């Protein structure tokens, strides 16, 4: 099976997941591994299965990945992503609905998976600056930030790999 692994990774979190996807594709023909650019779009035209990884930006994937997803036609797609806030599957599900909105009806989402990911230190500093005006909210945000520093962790990566093996490499 011809595959492409296309990902956007702001902090390296999604790249870690993309690497796990590439590892499970050892017996497949991986036409492309990298960022969503023109080469990715060309490889995706030939691929039977497209792995599309994203980092969460305001409850959606970032713009470059959105444009890539919008360019796909008639593909089997595996969506995977990371989000700084990760304590709720409902939150992940809302993000995935938004990301799927970039795919036209000719595509089929074969699998989708998300986990929490660490955020840049600038985000924590922004939360710290909120402490004087909104101490309770700032405290919650800082606690989530600190918890996210450990993700994706080994367990997240193992769960992702097992999920992909179950959902993507089964006989069609």
C-alpha atoms as a printed R data frame, in Angstrom:
    type eleno elety resid chain resno       x      y      z
1   ATOM     1    CA   UNK     A     1   0.000  0.000  0.000
2   ATOM     2    CA   UNK     A     2   1.306  3.451 -0.907
3   ATOM     3    CA   UNK     A     3   1.234  5.905  2.009
4   ATOM     4    CA   UNK     A     4   2.197  9.460  2.838
5   ATOM     5    CA   UNK     A     5   2.886 10.822  6.326
6   ATOM     6    CA   UNK     A     6   2.324 14.562  6.382
7   ATOM     7    CA   UNK     A     7   2.570 16.506  9.609
8   ATOM     8    CA   UNK     A     8   2.830 19.976 11.064
9   ATOM     9    CA   UNK     A     9   4.642 20.184 14.393
10  ATOM    10    CA   UNK     A    10   5.189 23.463 16.235
11  ATOM    11    CA   UNK     A    11   6.892 22.013 19.342
12  ATOM    12    CA   UNK     A    12   7.947 18.548 18.164
13  ATOM    13    CA   UNK     A    13   4.964 16.744 19.728
14  ATOM    14    CA   UNK     A    14   3.207 15.873 16.489
15  ATOM    15    CA   UNK     A    15   6.507 14.959 14.869
16  ATOM    16    CA   UNK     A    16   6.933 12.299 17.579
17  ATOM    17    CA   UNK     A    17   3.569 10.823 16.562
18  ATOM    18    CA   UNK     A    18   4.453 11.066 12.866
19  ATOM    19    CA   UNK     A    19   7.616  9.078 13.529
20  ATOM    20    CA   UNK     A    20   5.510  6.337 15.162
21  ATOM    21    CA   UNK     A    21   3.277  6.278 12.078
22  ATOM    22    CA   UNK     A    22   6.330  5.954  9.841
23  ATOM    23    CA   UNK     A    23   7.633  3.063 11.953
24  ATOM    24    CA   UNK     A    24   4.471  1.007 11.481
25  ATOM    25    CA   UNK     A    25   4.679  1.515  7.720
26  ATOM    26    CA   UNK     A    26   7.925 -0.445  7.332
27  ATOM    27    CA   UNK     A    27   6.307 -2.948  4.967
28  ATOM    28    CA   UNK     A    28   4.414 -0.292  3.031
29  ATOM    29    CA   UNK     A    29   5.652  2.119  0.399
30  ATOM    30    CA   UNK     A    30   6.005  5.490  2.130
31  ATOM    31    CA   UNK     A    31   5.965  8.048 -0.680
32  ATOM    32    CA   UNK     A    32   6.474 11.057  1.557
33  ATOM    33    CA   UNK     A    33   7.342 11.968  5.133
34  ATOM    34    CA   UNK     A    34   7.375 15.618  6.105
35  ATOM    35    CA   UNK     A    35   5.605 18.943  6.248
36  ATOM    36    CA   UNK     A    36   2.464 19.848  4.277
37  ATOM    37    CA   UNK     A    37   3.990 21.484  1.209
38  ATOM    38    CA   UNK     A    38   3.706 21.078 -2.572
39  ATOM    39    CA   UNK     A    39   5.756 17.853 -2.493
40  ATOM    40    CA   UNK     A    40   3.341 16.465  0.100
41  ATOM    41    CA   UNK     A    41   0.363 17.334 -2.105
42  ATOM    42    CA   UNK     A    42   1.926 15.547 -5.086
43  ATOM    43    CA   UNK     A    43   2.753 12.453 -3.027
44  ATOM    44    CA   UNK     A    44  -0.761 12.433 -1.585
45  ATOM    45    CA   UNK     A    45  -2.217 12.276 -5.092
46  ATOM    46    CA   UNK     A    46  -0.534  8.895 -5.560
47  ATOM    47    CA   UNK     A    47  -0.943  7.593 -1.998
48  ATOM    48    CA   UNK     A    48  -3.715  5.210 -1.032
49  ATOM    49    CA   UNK     A    49  -3.545  6.168  2.640
50  ATOM    50    CA   UNK     A    50  -2.616  9.625  3.929
51  ATOM    51    CA   UNK     A    51  -1.547 10.121  7.538
52  ATOM    52    CA   UNK     A    52  -2.156 13.781  8.439
53  ATOM    53    CA   UNK     A    53  -0.761 15.045 11.734
54  ATOM    54    CA   UNK     A    54  -1.394 18.452 13.240
55  ATOM    55    CA   UNK     A    55  -0.878 20.596 16.301
56  ATOM    56    CA   UNK     A    56  -3.893 22.377 17.694
57  ATOM    57    CA   UNK     A    57  -4.227 26.076 17.027
58  ATOM    58    CA   UNK     A    58  -7.333 27.699 18.518
59  ATOM    59    CA   UNK     A    59  -9.319 24.463 18.451
60  ATOM    60    CA   UNK     A    60  -8.340 23.466 14.918
61  ATOM    61    CA   UNK     A    61  -5.283 22.467 12.894
62  ATOM    62    CA   UNK     A    62  -2.979 25.241 11.783
63  ATOM    63    CA   UNK     A    63  -3.400 26.917  8.399
64  ATOM    64    CA   UNK     A    64  -0.776 25.006  6.387
65  ATOM    65    CA   UNK     A    65  -2.302 21.650  7.402
66  ATOM    66    CA   UNK     A    66  -5.811 22.964  6.723
67  ATOM    67    CA   UNK     A    67  -4.761 23.867  3.168
68  ATOM    68    CA   UNK     A    68  -3.196 20.445  2.691
69  ATOM    69    CA   UNK     A    69  -6.342 18.653  3.891
70  ATOM    70    CA   UNK     A    70  -8.476 20.812  1.603
71  ATOM    71    CA   UNK     A    71  -6.344 19.683 -1.356
72  ATOM    72    CA   UNK     A    72  -7.089 15.971 -0.834
73  ATOM    73    CA   UNK     A    73  -9.567 14.141 -3.056
74  ATOM    74    CA   UNK     A    74 -10.781 10.549 -2.800
75  ATOM    75    CA   UNK     A    75  -8.288  9.546 -0.097
76  ATOM    76    CA   UNK     A    76  -8.324  7.314  2.943
77  ATOM    77    CA   UNK     A    77  -7.105  9.637  5.706
78  ATOM    78    CA   UNK     A    78  -5.734  9.036  9.186
79  ATOM    79    CA   UNK     A    79  -5.906 12.160 11.325
80  ATOM    80    CA   UNK     A    80  -3.683 12.492 14.374
81  ATOM    81    CA   UNK     A    81  -2.828 15.432 16.539
82  ATOM    82    CA   UNK     A    82  -1.682 16.951 19.772
83  ATOM    83    CA   UNK     A    83  -3.232 19.635 21.966
84  ATOM    84    CA   UNK     A    84  -1.899 21.431 25.017
85  ATOM    85    CA   UNK     A    85  -5.142 20.841 26.855
86  ATOM    86    CA   UNK     A    86  -5.668 17.135 27.035
87  ATOM    87    CA   UNK     A    87  -7.714 16.257 30.033
88  ATOM    88    CA   UNK     A    88 -10.927 15.734 28.089
89  ATOM    89    CA   UNK     A    89 -11.786 13.388 25.233
90  ATOM    90    CA   UNK     A    90 -14.713 15.715 24.504
91  ATOM    91    CA   UNK     A    91 -12.225 18.514 23.819
92  ATOM    92    CA   UNK     A    92 -10.218 16.266 21.496
93  ATOM    93    CA   UNK     A    93 -13.431 15.233 19.722
94  ATOM    94    CA   UNK     A    94 -14.384 18.883 19.092
95  ATOM    95    CA   UNK     A    95 -10.952 19.533 17.606
96  ATOM    96    CA   UNK     A    96 -11.236 16.485 15.362
97  ATOM    97    CA   UNK     A    97 -14.655 17.634 14.102
98  ATOM    98    CA   UNK     A    98 -13.111 20.998 13.193
99  ATOM    99    CA   UNK     A    99 -10.133 19.382 11.459
100 ATOM   100    CA   UNK     A   100 -12.352 16.938  9.532
101 ATOM   101    CA   UNK     A   101 -14.235 19.980  8.252
102 ATOM   102    CA   UNK     A   102 -11.244 20.704  5.994
103 ATOM   103    CA   UNK     A   103 -11.770 17.431  4.098
104 ATOM   104    CA   UNK     A   104 -14.267 17.292  1.280
105 ATOM   105    CA   UNK     A   105 -16.850 14.507  1.013
106 ATOM   106    CA   UNK     A   106 -14.761 12.452 -1.416
107 ATOM   107    CA   UNK     A   107 -12.346 11.559  1.406
108 ATOM   108    CA   UNK     A   108 -12.859  8.942  4.116
109 ATOM   109    CA   UNK     A   109 -11.445  9.313  7.610
110 ATOM   110    CA   UNK     A   110 -10.166  5.840  8.364
111 ATOM   111    CA   UNK     A   111  -8.898  6.617 11.859
112 ATOM   112    CA   UNK     A   112  -8.380  9.587 14.190
113 ATOM   113    CA   UNK     A   113  -6.343  9.964 17.347
114 ATOM   114    CA   UNK     A   114  -5.177 12.741 19.656
115 ATOM   115    CA   UNK     A   115  -3.149 13.144 22.806
116 ATOM   116    CA   UNK     A   116  -1.904 15.933 24.991
117 ATOM   117    CA   UNK     A   117   1.337 17.687 24.084
118 ATOM   118    CA   UNK     A   118   3.681 20.091 25.765
119 ATOM   119    CA   UNK     A   119   3.423 23.802 25.026
120 ATOM   120    CA   UNK     A   120   6.121 26.475 24.603
121 ATOM   121    CA   UNK     A   121   7.316 28.228 27.797
122 ATOM   122    CA   UNK     A   122   5.933 31.520 26.457
123 ATOM   123    CA   UNK     A   123   2.464 30.105 27.081
124 ATOM   124    CA   UNK     A   124   3.256 29.495 30.751
125 ATOM   125    CA   UNK     A   125   4.584 33.044 31.090
126 ATOM   126    CA   UNK     A   126   1.319 34.342 29.621
127 ATOM   127    CA   UNK     A   127  -0.610 32.314 32.204
128 ATOM   128    CA   UNK     A   128   1.625 33.602 34.999
129 ATOM   129    CA   UNK     A   129   0.881 37.180 33.903
130 ATOM   130    CA   UNK     A   130  -2.840 36.429 34.365
131 ATOM   131    CA   UNK     A   131  -2.423 35.464 38.027
132 ATOM   132    CA   UNK     A   132  -3.078 38.916 39.442
133 ATOM   133    CA   UNK     A   133  -6.334 39.502 37.537
134 ATOM   134    CA   UNK     A   134  -7.654 35.912 37.317
135 ATOM   135    CA   UNK     A   135  -5.889 33.854 40.008
136 ATOM   136    CA   UNK     A   136  -8.202 30.829 39.903
137 ATOM   137    CA   UNK     A   137  -8.230 30.513 36.108
138 ATOM   138    CA   UNK     A   138  -4.485 31.196 35.877
139 ATOM   139    CA   UNK     A   139  -3.841 28.494 38.480
140 ATOM   140    CA   UNK     A   140  -5.836 25.956 36.453
141 ATOM   141    CA   UNK     A   141  -4.048 26.890 33.234
142 ATOM   142    CA   UNK     A   142  -0.617 26.662 34.864
143 ATOM   143    CA   UNK     A   143  -1.469 23.265 36.390
144 ATOM   144    CA   UNK     A   144  -2.530 21.986 32.946
145 ATOM   145    CA   UNK     A   145   0.613 23.448 31.370
146 ATOM   146    CA   UNK     A   146   2.825 21.691 33.908
147 ATOM   147    CA   UNK     A   147   0.971 18.392 33.436
148 ATOM   148    CA   UNK     A   148   1.319 18.691 29.638
149 ATOM   149    CA   UNK     A   149   5.110 18.985 29.877
150 ATOM   150    CA   UNK     A   150   5.308 15.198 30.111
151 ATOM   151    CA   UNK     A   151   3.356 14.557 26.900
152 ATOM   152    CA   UNK     A   152   3.454 12.900 24.538
153 ATOM   153    CA   UNK     A   153   5.091 10.338 26.772
154 ATOM   154    CA   UNK     A   154   6.082  6.725 26.165
155 ATOM   155    CA   UNK     A   155   2.570  5.504 27.006
156 ATOM   156    CA   UNK     A   156   1.001  7.984 24.554
157 ATOM   157    CA   UNK     A   157   3.355  6.815 21.790
158 ATOM   158    CA   UNK     A   158   2.734  3.121 22.520
159 ATOM   159    CA   UNK     A   159  -1.042  3.693 22.560
160 ATOM   160    CA   UNK     A   160  -0.855  5.571 19.268
161 ATOM   161    CA   UNK     A   161   1.237  2.885 17.631
162 ATOM   162    CA   UNK     A   162  -1.113  0.117 18.840
163 ATOM   163    CA   UNK     A   163  -4.129  2.110 17.640
164 ATOM   164    CA   UNK     A   164  -2.616  2.558 14.189
165 ATOM   165    CA   UNK     A   165  -1.735 -1.130 13.941
166 ATOM   166    CA   UNK     A   166  -5.334 -2.061 14.811
167 ATOM   167    CA   UNK     A   167  -7.074  0.462 12.589
168 ATOM   168    CA   UNK     A   168  -4.769  1.056  9.631
169 ATOM   169    CA   UNK     A   169  -2.883 -2.114  8.903
170 ATOM   170    CA   UNK     A   170  -5.766 -4.544  9.091
171 ATOM   171    CA   UNK     A   171  -6.770 -6.097  5.802
172 ATOM   172    CA   UNK     A   172  -9.255 -3.836  4.039
